[in-house]
Amino acid sequence: MTVSRENSKAVYQGIKKAGIRFITALPETWLVYLLQMAEDDPEMCLIEVAKEEEAIGIAAGAYFAGNPNLLLMQNHGFLGSINGIVSLAMLYRVPLCMLIAHRGHMGEPYPWHTQGGIVTEPVLRGLGIPFDYDRYTDHIERQIIEAYTF
């Protein structure tokens, strides 16, 4: 699914309908509209981080405090946060719901994203992290609700 205000609005509606009120994210261009919506929403708590691995620690703390959250990141940020995922979230059985923008897919115009795109799915599989793709806005709301429930 391409980044646009309309697509981001569909994603944000799915986030809200899933009952999510706490988001952690690294500010970056692919998330700009989602972050603006979260920032403008008085019902939403948005924590912006400097590195995605910080978001894993915040998510774990929020979970243990009874306020689970959603992590928004690009796949390169996911790859950079593997240590926190494995040695904190997986070790202590902290459920993480991550919406990951997949850069480096077929047709990616920027070559620096390609290597991360090639290894993202194998890394998810290797860690035993269930995932799904969404390429159409008419499925995203249901997928977010199902992922958050899972």
KOLFI-537412 format. One record per residue: x, y, z of N, C-alpha, C, CB in turn; residue in one letter; residue number from 0. Coordinates in steps of 0.001 Angstrom, whole numbers, plus 500000, padded with zeros to 6 digits. Glycine has a CB too. Layout:
+--------+--------+--------+--------+--------+--------+--------+--------+--------+--------+--------+--------+---+-----+
!    n.u !    n.v !    n.w !   ca.u !   ca.v !   ca.w !    c.u !    c.v !    c.w !   cb.u !   cb.v !   cb.w ! r !   k !
+--------+--------+--------+--------+--------+--------+--------+--------+--------+--------+--------+--------+---+-----+
!      X !      Y !      Z !      X !      Y !      Z !      X !      Y !      Z !      X !      Y !      Z ! a ! NUM !
...
+--------+--------+--------+--------+--------+--------+--------+--------+--------+--------+--------+--------+---+-----+
// end
This chain:
+--------+--------+--------+--------+--------+--------+--------+--------+--------+--------+--------+--------+---+-----+
!    n.u !    n.v !    n.w !   ca.u !   ca.v !   ca.w !    c.u !    c.v !    c.w !   cb.u !   cb.v !   cb.w ! r !   k !
+--------+--------+--------+--------+--------+--------+--------+--------+--------+--------+--------+--------+---+-----+
! 500850 ! 498839 ! 500000 ! 500000 ! 500000 ! 500000 ! 500902 ! 501233 ! 500000 ! 499030 ! 499993 ! 501221 ! m !   0 !
! 500674 ! 502150 ! 499115 ! 501495 ! 503349 ! 499036 ! 501140 ! 504328 ! 500151 ! 501330 ! 504017 ! 497672 ! t !   1 !
! 502076 ! 505200 ! 500445 ! 501863 ! 506205 ! 501477 ! 501054 ! 507353 ! 500880 ! 503218 ! 506715 ! 502055 ! v !   2 !
! 499947 ! 507634 ! 501511 ! 499117 ! 508772 ! 501135 ! 498289 ! 509141 ! 502347 ! 498207 ! 508449 ! 499895 ! s !   3 !
! 497710 ! 510316 ! 502311 ! 496854 ! 510739 ! 503424 ! 495654 ! 509795 ! 503557 ! 496371 ! 512202 ! 503217 ! r !   4 !
! 495056 ! 509407 ! 502428 ! 493886 ! 508518 ! 502470 ! 494237 ! 507134 ! 503011 ! 493278 ! 508383 ! 501075 ! e !   5 !
! 495333 ! 506547 ! 502534 ! 495743 ! 505235 ! 503034 ! 496095 ! 505308 ! 504516 ! 496940 ! 504701 ! 502231 ! n !   6 !
! 496769 ! 506373 ! 504911 ! 497121 ! 506550 ! 506325 ! 495869 ! 506711 ! 507175 ! 498043 ! 507769 ! 506507 ! s !   7 !
! 494868 ! 507376 ! 506641 ! 493606 ! 507531 ! 507361 ! 492947 ! 506172 ! 507577 ! 492655 ! 508473 ! 506594 ! k !   8 !
! 492983 ! 505311 ! 506578 ! 492416 ! 503962 ! 506718 ! 493166 ! 503174 ! 507784 ! 492463 ! 503210 ! 505372 ! a !   9 !
! 494491 ! 503281 ! 507786 ! 495296 ! 502602 ! 508802 ! 494960 ! 503154 ! 510181 ! 496808 ! 502764 ! 508507 ! v !  10 !
! 494872 ! 504471 ! 510305 ! 494598 ! 505080 ! 511612 ! 493210 ! 504685 ! 512131 ! 494708 ! 506615 ! 511518 ! y !  11 !
! 492236 ! 504607 ! 511239 ! 490903 ! 504155 ! 511656 ! 490960 ! 502724 ! 512174 ! 489903 ! 504256 ! 510487 ! q !  12 !
! 491754 ! 501874 ! 511531 ! 491935 ! 500504 ! 512012 ! 492581 ! 500471 ! 513383 ! 492775 ! 499707 ! 511031 ! g !  13 !
! 493557 ! 501335 ! 513597 ! 494232 ! 501432 ! 514901 ! 493215 ! 501808 ! 515971 ! 495389 ! 502478 ! 514859 ! i !  14 !
! 492420 ! 502814 ! 515695 ! 491421 ! 503272 ! 516667 ! 490346 ! 502205 ! 516921 ! 490761 ! 504571 ! 516173 ! k !  15 !
! 489856 ! 501562 ! 515859 ! 488817 ! 500535 ! 516021 ! 489323 ! 499322 ! 516775 ! 488289 ! 500104 ! 514668 ! k !  16 !
! 490630 ! 499080 ! 516726 ! 491209 ! 497969 ! 517482 ! 491299 ! 498302 ! 518968 ! 492598 ! 497620 ! 516937 ! a !  17 !
! 491031 ! 499553 ! 519324 ! 491096 ! 499962 ! 520726 ! 492474 ! 500423 ! 521157 ! 490662 ! 498837 ! 521600 ! g !  18 !
! 493356 ! 500629 ! 520206 ! 494719 ! 501059 ! 520506 ! 494713 ! 502546 ! 520831 ! 495674 ! 500760 ! 519319 ! i !  19 !
! 495332 ! 502888 ! 521962 ! 495408 ! 504284 ! 522383 ! 496828 ! 504704 ! 522746 ! 494492 ! 504517 ! 523563 ! r !  20 !
! 497809 ! 503865 ! 522423 ! 499198 ! 504145 ! 522765 ! 500076 ! 503664 ! 521614 ! 499604 ! 503457 ! 524114 ! f !  21 !
! 500770 ! 504597 ! 520979 ! 501613 ! 504294 ! 519820 ! 503037 ! 504751 ! 520107 ! 501065 ! 504978 ! 518531 ! i !  22 !
! 503979 ! 503923 ! 519707 ! 505389 ! 504288 ! 519776 ! 505951 ! 504239 ! 518360 ! 506185 ! 503336 ! 520740 ! t !  23 !
! 506700 ! 505265 ! 517978 ! 507209 ! 505325 ! 516604 ! 508437 ! 506212 ! 516512 ! 506128 ! 505835 ! 515653 ! a !  24 !
! 509241 ! 505921 ! 515521 ! 510332 ! 506800 ! 515125 ! 509780 ! 507714 ! 514040 ! 511595 ! 505989 ! 514624 ! l !  25 !
! 509875 ! 509028 ! 514212 ! 509357 ! 509916 ! 513178 ! 510133 ! 509736 ! 511869 ! 509428 ! 511379 ! 513646 ! p !  26 !
! 509444 ! 509444 ! 510813 ! 510064 ! 509327 ! 509493 ! 509012 ! 509532 ! 508419 ! 510754 ! 507954 ! 509321 ! e !  27 !
! 509451 ! 509747 ! 507211 ! 508558 ! 510210 ! 506150 ! 507415 ! 509259 ! 505825 ! 509344 ! 510449 ! 504921 ! t !  28 !
! 507637 ! 507959 ! 505891 ! 506560 ! 507034 ! 505533 ! 505449 ! 507021 ! 506579 ! 507115 ! 505628 ! 505355 ! w !  29 !
! 505721 ! 507545 ! 507746 ! 504722 ! 507557 ! 508817 ! 504143 ! 508945 ! 509067 ! 505333 ! 507028 ! 510094 ! l !  30 !
! 504527 ! 509915 ! 508272 ! 504202 ! 511305 ! 508559 ! 502708 ! 511531 ! 508812 ! 504658 ! 512174 ! 507418 ! v !  31 !
! 501830 ! 510998 ! 507985 ! 500396 ! 511246 ! 508161 ! 499860 ! 510528 ! 509394 ! 499620 ! 510800 ! 506916 ! y !  32 !
! 500300 ! 509300 ! 509616 ! 499865 ! 508564 ! 510814 ! 500287 ! 509292 ! 512080 ! 500441 ! 507137 ! 510813 ! l !  33 !
! 501508 ! 509785 ! 512094 ! 502003 ! 510482 ! 513276 ! 501259 ! 511793 ! 513492 ! 503503 ! 510743 ! 513152 ! l !  34 !
! 500928 ! 512485 ! 512418 ! 500145 ! 513721 ! 512541 ! 498772 ! 513424 ! 513132 ! 499997 ! 514412 ! 511167 ! q !  35 !
! 498125 ! 512359 ! 512649 ! 496803 ! 511995 ! 513159 ! 496874 ! 511633 ! 514639 ! 496220 ! 510825 ! 512355 ! m !  36 !
! 497878 ! 510862 ! 515017 ! 498026 ! 510461 ! 516419 ! 498319 ! 511674 ! 517299 ! 499149 ! 509414 ! 516566 ! a !  37 !
! 499158 ! 512556 ! 516799 ! 499516 ! 513756 ! 517557 ! 498309 ! 514670 ! 517766 ! 500628 ! 514520 ! 516840 ! e !  38 !
! 497428 ! 514747 ! 516786 ! 496253 ! 515612 ! 516857 ! 495082 ! 514981 ! 517601 ! 495819 ! 515983 ! 515473 ! d !  39 !
! 495179 ! 513717 ! 517959 ! 494088 ! 512979 ! 518589 ! 494246 ! 513012 ! 520106 ! 494048 ! 511521 ! 518081 ! d !  40 !
! 493329 ! 513684 ! 520814 ! 493463 ! 513773 ! 522272 ! 493305 ! 512422 ! 522983 ! 492439 ! 514742 ! 522814 ! p !  41 !
! 492741 ! 511426 ! 522308 ! 492594 ! 510100 ! 522909 ! 493848 ! 509238 ! 522762 ! 491416 ! 509387 ! 522287 ! e !  42 !
! 494807 ! 509691 ! 521955 ! 495972 ! 508874 ! 521641 ! 497207 ! 509391 ! 522358 ! 496212 ! 508844 ! 520135 ! m !  43 !
! 497988 ! 508466 ! 522876 ! 499300 ! 508790 ! 523434 ! 500341 ! 508350 ! 522413 ! 499532 ! 508092 ! 524837 ! c !  44 !
! 501119 ! 509294 ! 521929 ! 502163 ! 509016 ! 520941 ! 503515 ! 509291 ! 521579 ! 501970 ! 509876 ! 519647 ! l !  45 !
! 504362 ! 508276 ! 521594 ! 505733 ! 508427 ! 522081 ! 506657 ! 508291 ! 520870 ! 506079 ! 507357 ! 523203 ! i !  46 !
! 507398 ! 509337 ! 520577 ! 508348 ! 509300 ! 519479 ! 509730 ! 508976 ! 520041 ! 508361 ! 510650 ! 518700 ! e !  47 !
! 510438 ! 508088 ! 519367 ! 511736 ! 507607 ! 519840 ! 512836 ! 507995 ! 518857 ! 511710 ! 506079 ! 520039 ! v !  48 !
! 514074 ! 507907 ! 519317 ! 515226 ! 508196 ! 518462 ! 515698 ! 506948 ! 517728 ! 516370 ! 508777 ! 519290 ! a !  49 !
! 515449 ! 505771 ! 518313 ! 515810 ! 504490 ! 517694 ! 514677 ! 503512 ! 517956 ! 517177 ! 503938 ! 518252 ! k !  50 !
! 514401 ! 502658 ! 516989 ! 513290 ! 501726 ! 517132 ! 513474 ! 500766 ! 518299 ! 513113 ! 500944 ! 515862 ! e !  51 !
! 514710 ! 500424 ! 518634 ! 514921 ! 499516 ! 519757 ! 514396 ! 500120 ! 521064 ! 516413 ! 499178 ! 519892 ! e !  52 !
! 514439 ! 501445 ! 521192 ! 513855 ! 502111 ! 522358 ! 512360 ! 501811 ! 522447 ! 514094 ! 503636 ! 522291 ! e !  53 !
! 511718 ! 501747 ! 521293 ! 510280 ! 501497 ! 521250 ! 509934 ! 500132 ! 521831 ! 509768 ! 501599 ! 519817 ! a !  54 !
! 510834 ! 499163 ! 521681 ! 510588 ! 497833 ! 522237 ! 510557 ! 497917 ! 523760 ! 511672 ! 496825 ! 521766 ! i !  55 !
! 511493 ! 498632 ! 524349 ! 511506 ! 498822 ! 525794 ! 510273 ! 499554 ! 526289 ! 512743 ! 499576 ! 526206 ! g !  56 !
! 509859 ! 500564 ! 525578 ! 508652 ! 501310 ! 525952 ! 507433 ! 500411 ! 525840 ! 508479 ! 502565 ! 525062 ! i !  57 !
! 507363 ! 499622 ! 524775 ! 506237 ! 498696 ! 524600 ! 506186 ! 497687 ! 525737 ! 506341 ! 497964 ! 523252 ! a !  58 !
! 507338 ! 497179 ! 526144 ! 507384 ! 496216 ! 527251 ! 506920 ! 496873 ! 528548 ! 508814 ! 495647 ! 527423 ! a !  59 !
! 507411 ! 498057 ! 528822 ! 506987 ! 498773 ! 530029 ! 505500 ! 499061 ! 530027 ! 507753 ! 500070 ! 530165 ! g !  60 !
! 504984 ! 499478 ! 528876 ! 503549 ! 499754 ! 528758 ! 502737 ! 498482 ! 528989 ! 503224 ! 500351 ! 527373 ! a !  61 !
! 503203 ! 497381 ! 528428 ! 502501 ! 496107 ! 528608 ! 502456 ! 495720 ! 530091 ! 503187 ! 494990 ! 527784 ! y !  62 !
! 503590 ! 495799 ! 530765 ! 503630 ! 495434 ! 532186 ! 502826 ! 496402 ! 533050 ! 505074 ! 495389 ! 532674 ! f !  63 !
! 502616 ! 497618 ! 532563 ! 501790 ! 498596 ! 533280 ! 500314 ! 498463 ! 532922 ! 502267 ! 500013 ! 532974 ! a !  64 !
! 499986 ! 497511 ! 532053 ! 498591 ! 497278 ! 531681 ! 498091 ! 498145 ! 530551 ! 497727 ! 497486 ! 532852 ! g !  65 !
! 498994 ! 498730 ! 529788 ! 498604 ! 499614 ! 528692 ! 499367 ! 499246 ! 527424 ! 498858 ! 501092 ! 529063 ! n !  66 !
! 499036 ! 498096 ! 526807 ! 499787 ! 497675 ! 525623 ! 499719 ! 498708 ! 524506 ! 499264 ! 496341 ! 525119 ! p !  67 !
! 500760 ! 498719 ! 523689 ! 500793 ! 499720 ! 522630 ! 501079 ! 499092 ! 521274 ! 501836 ! 500780 ! 522940 ! n !  68 !
! 501098 ! 499941 ! 520289 ! 501368 ! 499564 ! 518906 ! 502674 ! 500220 ! 518495 ! 500196 ! 499982 ! 517953 ! l !  69 !
! 503521 ! 499469 ! 517808 ! 504770 ! 500014 ! 517301 ! 504634 ! 500258 ! 515810 ! 505955 ! 499067 ! 517599 ! l !  70 !
! 505004 ! 501453 ! 515377 ! 505020 ! 501801 ! 513959 ! 506479 ! 501961 ! 513554 ! 504190 ! 503115 ! 513666 ! l !  71 !
! 506888 ! 501277 ! 512485 ! 508284 ! 501381 ! 512044 ! 508435 ! 500913 ! 510605 ! 509203 ! 500563 ! 512961 ! m !  72 !
! 509556 ! 501263 ! 510019 ! 509928 ! 500695 ! 508728 ! 510639 ! 499376 ! 508995 ! 510835 ! 501678 ! 507902 ! q !  73 !
! 510753 ! 498554 ! 507980 ! 511408 ! 497265 ! 508169 ! 512876 ! 497408 ! 508565 ! 511300 ! 496445 ! 506904 ! n !  74 !
! 513552 ! 498453 ! 508139 ! 514931 ! 498645 ! 508579 ! 514979 ! 498946 ! 510075 ! 515599 ! 499781 ! 507782 ! h !  75 !
! 513995 ! 499628 ! 510590 ! 513908 ! 499864 ! 512029 ! 513622 ! 498577 ! 512782 ! 512830 ! 500894 ! 512334 ! g !  76 !
! 512772 ! 497738 ! 512202 ! 512523 ! 496420 ! 512785 ! 513825 ! 495632 ! 512866 ! 511472 ! 495642 ! 511959 ! f !  77 !
! 514576 ! 495619 ! 511774 ! 515835 ! 494878 ! 511755 ! 516812 ! 495435 ! 512792 ! 516464 ! 494928 ! 510352 ! l !  78 !
! 516791 ! 496739 ! 512994 ! 517661 ! 497364 ! 513977 ! 517231 ! 497115 ! 515418 ! 517721 ! 498830 ! 513726 ! g !  79 !
! 516011 ! 496665 ! 515619 ! 515501 ! 496451 ! 516979 ! 515457 ! 494979 ! 517370 ! 514116 ! 497042 ! 517108 ! s !  80 !
! 516089 ! 494120 ! 516597 ! 516056 ! 492674 ! 516856 ! 516557 ! 492340 ! 518259 ! 516897 ! 491932 ! 515816 ! i !  81 !
! 517614 ! 492989 ! 518718 ! 518128 ! 492696 ! 520056 ! 517044 ! 492885 ! 521120 ! 519334 ! 493592 ! 520368 ! n !  82 !
! 516339 ! 493997 ! 521080 ! 515268 ! 494247 ! 522050 ! 514114 ! 493275 ! 521904 ! 514757 ! 495658 ! 521905 ! g !  83 !
! 513808 ! 492920 ! 520681 ! 512717 ! 491964 ! 520447 ! 513071 ! 490606 ! 521037 ! 512421 ! 491829 ! 518934 ! i !  84 !
! 514287 ! 490132 ! 520753 ! 514687 ! 488793 ! 521202 ! 514994 ! 488762 ! 522693 ! 515902 ! 488317 ! 520419 ! v !  85 !
! 515827 ! 489702 ! 523174 ! 516303 ! 489601 ! 524549 ! 515382 ! 490249 ! 525573 ! 517650 ! 490216 ! 524650 ! s !  86 !
! 514365 ! 490937 ! 525139 ! 513390 ! 491501 ! 526078 ! 511992 ! 490947 ! 525802 ! 513380 ! 493044 ! 525987 ! l !  87 !
! 511435 ! 491297 ! 524661 ! 510040 ! 490923 ! 524387 ! 509843 ! 489414 ! 524304 ! 509578 ! 491562 ! 523092 ! a !  88 !
! 510691 ! 488730 ! 523565 ! 510512 ! 487281 ! 523424 ! 510880 ! 486561 ! 524722 ! 511365 ! 486742 ! 522256 ! m !  89 !
! 511942 ! 487003 ! 525373 ! 512379 ! 486369 ! 526612 ! 511302 ! 486442 ! 527690 ! 513660 ! 487021 ! 527113 ! l !  90 !
! 510665 ! 487608 ! 527828 ! 509660 ! 487803 ! 528873 ! 508228 ! 487685 ! 528364 ! 509849 ! 489148 ! 529511 ! y !  91 !
! 508082 ! 487160 ! 527157 ! 506768 ! 486892 ! 526564 ! 505896 ! 488149 ! 526492 ! 506048 ! 485814 ! 527365 ! r !  92 !
! 506504 ! 489239 ! 526083 ! 505773 ! 490498 ! 525912 ! 505204 ! 490513 ! 524501 ! 506699 ! 491751 ! 526168 ! v !  93 !
! 503888 ! 490549 ! 524360 ! 503317 ! 490604 ! 523009 ! 503580 ! 491973 ! 522375 ! 501792 ! 490314 ! 523049 ! p !  94 !
! 504025 ! 491946 ! 521151 ! 504260 ! 493179 ! 520398 ! 503368 ! 493183 ! 519170 ! 505757 ! 493316 ! 519992 ! l !  95 !
! 502687 ! 494269 ! 518964 ! 501945 ! 494450 ! 517719 ! 502707 ! 495521 ! 516950 ! 500416 ! 494859 ! 517971 ! c !  96 !
! 503256 ! 495123 ! 515809 ! 504078 ! 496029 ! 515012 ! 503463 ! 496212 ! 513630 ! 505522 ! 495497 ! 514894 ! m !  97 !
! 503280 ! 497448 ! 513245 ! 502926 ! 497752 ! 511859 ! 504220 ! 498210 ! 511209 ! 501770 ! 498855 ! 511748 ! l !  98 !
! 504688 ! 497427 ! 510260 ! 506000 ! 497654 ! 509672 ! 505846 ! 498022 ! 508197 ! 506896 ! 496405 ! 509833 ! i !  99 !
! 506316 ! 499202 ! 507838 ! 506323 ! 499607 ! 506430 ! 507441 ! 498836 ! 505738 ! 506519 ! 501169 ! 506271 ! a ! 100 !
! 507084 ! 498129 ! 504682 ! 508059 ! 497279 ! 504010 ! 508717 ! 498028 ! 502868 ! 507399 ! 496000 ! 503496 ! h ! 101 !
! 509932 ! 498483 ! 503109 ! 510738 ! 499123 ! 502064 ! 511641 ! 498071 ! 501443 ! 511580 ! 500314 ! 502636 ! r ! 102 !
! 512056 ! 498277 ! 500208 ! 512948 ! 497353 ! 499545 ! 512236 ! 496225 ! 498838 ! 513893 ! 496795 ! 500520 ! g ! 103 !
! 510946 ! 496388 ! 498613 ! 510151 ! 495392 ! 497893 ! 510391 ! 495533 ! 496394 ! 508640 ! 495544 ! 498222 ! h ! 104 !
! 509810 ! 494660 ! 495622 ! 509937 ! 494745 ! 494168 ! 509444 ! 496119 ! 493712 ! 509134 ! 493599 ! 493462 ! m ! 105 !
! 510229 ! 496762 ! 492906 ! 509865 ! 498082 ! 492407 ! 510376 ! 499223 ! 493271 ! 508385 ! 498181 ! 492291 ! g ! 106 !
! 511086 ! 498930 ! 494351 ! 511649 ! 499965 ! 495232 ! 512605 ! 500847 ! 494430 ! 512389 ! 499322 ! 496452 ! e ! 107 !
! 512370 ! 502155 ! 494405 ! 513237 ! 503031 ! 493605 ! 514565 ! 503386 ! 494283 ! 512499 ! 504299 ! 493281 ! p ! 108 !
! 514706 ! 503107 ! 495585 ! 515911 ! 503492 ! 496307 ! 516720 ! 502255 ! 496675 ! 515554 ! 504298 ! 497569 ! y ! 109 !
! 517888 ! 502079 ! 496069 ! 518656 ! 500850 ! 496265 ! 519109 ! 500613 ! 497704 ! 519851 ! 500873 ! 495380 ! p ! 110 !
! 519239 ! 501634 ! 498508 ! 519684 ! 501437 ! 499884 ! 518642 ! 500724 ! 500745 ! 520029 ! 502769 ! 500505 ! w ! 111 !
! 517425 ! 500631 ! 500248 ! 516397 ! 499877 ! 500981 ! 516326 ! 498407 ! 500567 ! 515041 ! 500522 ! 500771 ! h ! 112 !
! 516929 ! 498073 ! 499452 ! 516752 ! 496745 ! 498871 ! 517232 ! 495613 ! 499779 ! 517479 ! 496672 ! 497563 ! t ! 113 !
! 518437 ! 495701 ! 500336 ! 518952 ! 494609 ! 501161 ! 518066 ! 494333 ! 502364 ! 520358 ! 494925 ! 501627 ! q ! 114 !
! 517610 ! 495373 ! 503023 ! 516698 ! 495180 ! 504153 ! 515389 ! 494554 ! 503718 ! 516427 ! 496501 ! 504845 ! g ! 115 !
! 514913 ! 494954 ! 502548 ! 513683 ! 494380 ! 502018 ! 513817 ! 492900 ! 501730 ! 513271 ! 495101 ! 500768 ! g ! 116 !
! 514990 ! 492500 ! 501262 ! 515219 ! 491094 ! 500934 ! 515220 ! 490220 ! 502186 ! 516540 ! 490935 ! 500186 ! i ! 117 !
! 515754 ! 490731 ! 503303 ! 515902 ! 489881 ! 504490 ! 514781 ! 490010 ! 505509 ! 517187 ! 490192 ! 505157 ! v ! 118 !
! 513898 ! 490986 ! 505369 ! 512862 ! 491195 ! 506391 ! 511989 ! 489969 ! 506598 ! 511990 ! 492371 ! 506014 ! t ! 119 !
! 511409 ! 489451 ! 505540 ! 510523 ! 488292 ! 505691 ! 511257 ! 487072 ! 506248 ! 509893 ! 487941 ! 504350 ! e ! 120 !
! 512447 ! 486720 ! 505763 ! 513154 ! 485590 ! 506368 ! 513471 ! 485800 ! 507854 ! 514437 ! 485336 ! 505613 ! p ! 121 !
! 513764 ! 487021 ! 508256 ! 514035 ! 487293 ! 509671 ! 512759 ! 487110 ! 510490 ! 514600 ! 488727 ! 509859 ! v ! 122 !
! 511643 ! 487631 ! 510005 ! 510365 ! 487423 ! 510702 ! 510083 ! 485929 ! 510864 ! 509206 ! 488107 ! 509932 ! l ! 123 !
! 510251 ! 485191 ! 509791 ! 510021 ! 483740 ! 509845 ! 511006 ! 483059 ! 510795 ! 510140 ! 483126 ! 508439 ! r ! 124 !
! 512272 ! 483439 ! 510720 ! 513295 ! 482838 ! 511563 ! 513044 ! 483064 ! 513044 ! 514642 ! 483382 ! 511195 ! g ! 125 !
! 512468 ! 484195 ! 513386 ! 512139 ! 484495 ! 514784 ! 510781 ! 483936 ! 515198 ! 512159 ! 485996 ! 515010 ! l ! 126 !
! 510057 ! 483372 ! 514246 ! 508743 ! 482821 ! 514551 ! 507696 ! 483893 ! 514798 ! 508832 ! 481925 ! 515747 ! g ! 127 !
! 507872 ! 485047 ! 514190 ! 506928 ! 486149 ! 514354 ! 505891 ! 486073 ! 513239 ! 507660 ! 487528 ! 514342 ! i ! 128 !
! 504627 ! 485854 ! 513604 ! 503592 ! 485807 ! 512566 ! 503417 ! 487186 ! 511925 ! 502247 ! 485316 ! 513160 ! p ! 129 !
! 503144 ! 487207 ! 510638 ! 502976 ! 488478 ! 509939 ! 502021 ! 488305 ! 508769 ! 504333 ! 489019 ! 509450 ! f ! 130 !
! 501585 ! 489431 ! 508270 ! 500708 ! 489466 ! 507118 ! 501050 ! 490728 ! 506341 ! 499194 ! 489430 ! 507536 ! d ! 131 !
! 500725 ! 490739 ! 505075 ! 500910 ! 491915 ! 504235 ! 499554 ! 492542 ! 503972 ! 501621 ! 491552 ! 502903 ! y ! 132 !
! 499561 ! 493836 ! 503764 ! 498348 ! 494479 ! 503275 ! 498715 ! 495388 ! 502129 ! 497630 ! 495267 ! 504397 ! d ! 133 !
! 498068 ! 495175 ! 501035 ! 498322 ! 496002 ! 499875 ! 497085 ! 496835 ! 499488 ! 498759 ! 495128 ! 498705 ! r ! 134 !
! 495989 ! 496622 ! 500199 ! 494730 ! 497289 ! 499851 ! 494083 ! 497862 ! 501105 ! 493761 ! 496308 ! 499145 ! y ! 135 !
! 493620 ! 499086 ! 501005 ! 493048 ! 499745 ! 502174 ! 491771 ! 499089 ! 502675 ! 492774 ! 501177 ! 501860 ! t ! 136 !
! 491050 ! 498366 ! 501831 ! 489789 ! 497784 ! 502289 ! 489993 ! 496599 ! 503235 ! 488969 ! 497344 ! 501097 ! d ! 137 !
! 491207 ! 496097 ! 503380 ! 491489 ! 495003 ! 504316 ! 492189 ! 495457 ! 505591 ! 492331 ! 493963 ! 503638 ! h ! 138 !
! 492763 ! 496628 ! 505568 ! 493682 ! 497030 ! 506628 ! 493014 ! 497137 ! 507996 ! 494310 ! 498346 ! 506276 ! i ! 139 !
! 491818 ! 497648 ! 508053 ! 491147 ! 497804 ! 509343 ! 490981 ! 496445 ! 510028 ! 489770 ! 498484 ! 509159 ! e ! 140 !
! 490470 ! 495474 ! 509295 ! 490282 ! 494128 ! 509837 ! 491614 ! 493513 ! 510244 ! 489581 ! 493232 ! 508812 ! r ! 141 !
! 492634 ! 493690 ! 509416 ! 493940 ! 493114 ! 509719 ! 494546 ! 493702 ! 510990 ! 494885 ! 493329 ! 508554 ! q ! 142 !
! 494398 ! 494993 ! 511199 ! 494939 ! 495612 ! 512409 ! 494209 ! 495084 ! 513636 ! 494826 ! 497152 ! 512337 ! i ! 143 !
! 492893 ! 495000 ! 513558 ! 492113 ! 494479 ! 514685 ! 492530 ! 493040 ! 514984 ! 490590 ! 494551 ! 514384 ! i ! 144 !
! 492664 ! 492227 ! 513945 ! 493053 ! 490816 ! 514150 ! 494476 ! 490719 ! 514705 ! 492949 ! 490022 ! 512818 ! e ! 145 !
! 495393 ! 491531 ! 514208 ! 496779 ! 491495 ! 514694 ! 496852 ! 491917 ! 516154 ! 497677 ! 492404 ! 513838 ! a ! 146 !
! 496115 ! 492950 ! 516508 ! 496143 ! 493439 ! 517892 ! 495500 ! 492420 ! 518827 ! 495417 ! 494801 ! 518005 ! y ! 147 !
! 494452 ! 491786 ! 518382 ! 493798 ! 490749 ! 519184 ! 494716 ! 489546 ! 519352 ! 492471 ! 490318 ! 518535 ! t ! 148 !
! 495424 ! 489165 ! 518277 ! 496330 ! 488021 ! 518313 ! 497430 ! 488242 ! 519337 ! 496938 ! 487769 ! 516930 ! f ! 149 !
+--------+--------+--------+--------+--------+--------+--------+--------+--------+--------+--------+--------+---+-----+
// end
